[in-house]
Amino acid sequence: MGLYAKTLANLEGVARGFDPEVNLLNQIKPLMTDLFRRQLFGDRPVETLLRTALDIKSLYLRSPQ
């Protein structure tokens, strides 16, 4: 995440050097949101959520009481 932020800050500076009116972050935000959502939930978010719930249940059952 830190490298993403640093890279975006550098790109923003370069883009503003060419055009001071450009706001790169507003244009990239939808793409980044979709990318992070896919990395977090995958292409099938319901299945990922159910799998995570089952993993948490299994971890709870195996943990010391």
HELIX and SHEET records of a PDB file:
HELIX    1   1 GLY A    2  PHE A   18  1                                  17    
HELIX    2   2 LEU A   24  PHE A   41  1                                  18    
HELIX    3   3 PRO A   45  ARG A   62  1                                  18    
END                                                                             
